């Protein structure tokens, strides 16, 4: 849990977004305790901590509901981009709601970033891709060459 808190407040945006995804699996009281104060002069850290707080308190649905309250189109665009790149960590009902909120973002760059992950939610994966996923899931994380064990 301390590692999660450290990644939330760290300088690596991708790791912070991964930590926010992990926060979804923590009960709200514990999650809120892991998120440090958003009182920081660093714009990036303030944004990632705000996102973490919203997810800790209300899940991805809560983040989607408050999407228009998030500052900085630049960081909203980066957030949608990171979610799209690590979409497997964000698969849940609320993610579609979040991507729809991003699609309606007043900044065109943010809205454009939401299109690809949203369409991947809505399309049926080809049979070959489904078989590959099933094979990987059945074999476990260590069976793939170069695969690392999941972080806890």
C-alpha positions in Angstrom: 0.0 0.0 0.0 2.9 2.4 0.7 4.2 1.8 -2.8 0.8 2.8 -4.2 0.9 6.0 -2.2 4.4 6.7 -3.4 3.5 6.1 -7.0 0.5 8.4 -6.7 2.6 11.4 -5.6 5.7 10.6 -7.7 6.9 12.4 -10.8 6.2 9.6 -13.3 2.7 10.3 -14.7 2.3 6.8 -16.2 3.1 5.2 -12.9 0.7 7.5 -11.1 -2.1 6.6 -13.6 -1.3 2.9 -13.0 -1.6 3.5 -9.3 -4.9 5.2 -9.8 -6.1 2.2 -11.7 -5.0 0.0 -8.7 -6.9 2.3 -6.3 -10.2 1.2 -7.8 -9.7 -2.2 -6.1 -9.2 -0.7 -2.6 -12.1 0.1 -0.3 -12.9 3.9 -0.3 -11.8 4.5 3.3 -8.4 3.0 2.7 -8.0 4.5 -0.7 -8.7 8.0 0.6 -6.0 7.5 3.2 -3.5 6.6 0.6 -4.0 9.8 -1.4 -1.8 12.6 0.1 -3.0 16.2 0.1 -3.3 17.8 -3.3 -1.7 21.0 -2.0 1.4 21.1 -4.2 2.9 23.7 -6.5 3.7 21.1 -9.2 0.8 21.1 -11.7 1.3 17.5 -12.8 1.3 16.1 -9.2 -1.7 18.3 -8.3 -3.6 16.9 -11.2 -2.7 13.2 -10.6 -3.5 13.5 -6.9 -6.9 15.2 -7.7 -7.7 12.3 -10.1 -6.6 9.8 -7.4 -8.8 11.4 -4.8 -11.8 11.4 -7.1 -11.3 7.7 -7.9 -10.7 6.8 -4.3 -13.9 8.6 -3.2 -16.2 7.7 -6.1 -14.5 5.2 -8.4 -14.3 5.7 -12.1 -17.9 6.8 -12.1 -17.0 9.6 -9.7 -14.1 10.7 -12.0 -16.4 10.7 -15.0 -19.0 12.8 -13.1 -16.4 15.4 -12.3 -14.6 15.3 -15.6 -15.4 18.9 -16.5 -14.1 20.1 -13.2 -10.6 18.7 -13.9 -8.1 21.5 -14.7 -5.7 21.7 -17.7 -6.7 20.2 -21.0 -3.1 19.1 -21.4 -3.3 16.8 -18.4 -6.8 15.5 -19.3 -5.4 14.6 -22.7 -2.4 12.8 -21.1 -4.8 11.0 -18.7 -7.0 9.7 -21.6 -3.8 8.7 -23.5 -2.4 6.7 -20.5 -5.8 5.0 -20.0 -5.9 4.0 -23.6 -2.3 2.6 -23.5 -3.0 0.6 -20.4 -6.6 -0.1 -21.1 -6.5 -3.7 -19.7 -6.0 -2.0 -16.2 -9.1 0.1 -16.6 -11.7 -2.4 -17.9 -14.9 -1.8 -16.0 -18.3 -0.2 -16.7 -17.3 3.2 -15.4 -14.5 3.4 -18.0 -17.0 3.7 -20.8 -18.7 6.5 -18.9 -15.3 8.2 -18.4 -14.4 7.9 -22.1 -17.8 9.3 -23.1 -17.1 12.3 -20.8 -13.7 12.8 -22.4 -15.3 12.5 -25.8 -17.5 15.5 -24.9 -14.5 17.5 -23.6 -14.5 21.1 -24.8 -10.9 20.7 -25.9 -10.7 18.8 -29.3 -7.4 17.2 -28.5 -8.9 15.5 -25.4 -12.0 14.4 -27.3 -9.8 12.9 -30.1 -7.8 10.9 -27.6 -11.0 9.2 -26.3 -12.1 7.8 -29.7 -9.7 4.9 -30.0 -10.1 3.4 -26.5 -13.9 4.0 -26.7 -14.2 2.1 -30.0 -12.1 -0.7 -28.6 -14.7 -1.0 -25.8 -17.5 -1.2 -28.3 -16.1 -3.6 -30.9 -16.2 -7.4 -30.7 -12.6 -8.7 -30.6 -11.7 -11.0 -33.6 -11.8 -14.7 -32.9 -8.0 -14.9 -33.1 -7.6 -12.2 -30.5 -10.1 -13.9 -28.1 -8.3 -17.2 -28.5 -4.9 -15.5 -27.7 -6.3 -13.8 -24.6 -7.8 -17.1 -23.4 -4.6 -18.9 -24.0 -2.6 -16.2 -22.0 -5.1 -16.2 -19.2 -5.1 -20.0 -18.9 -1.3 -20.1 -19.0 -0.7 -17.5 -16.4 1.6 -14.4 -16.3 4.9 -16.3 -16.2 4.4 -18.4 -19.3 4.9 -15.6 -21.7 8.6 -14.8 -22.6 9.7 -11.7 -20.8 6.6 -11.5 -18.7 6.9 -10.1 -15.2 4.8 -11.2 -12.3 2.0 -8.8 -11.4 2.8 -6.1 -8.8 0.9 -6.2 -5.6 
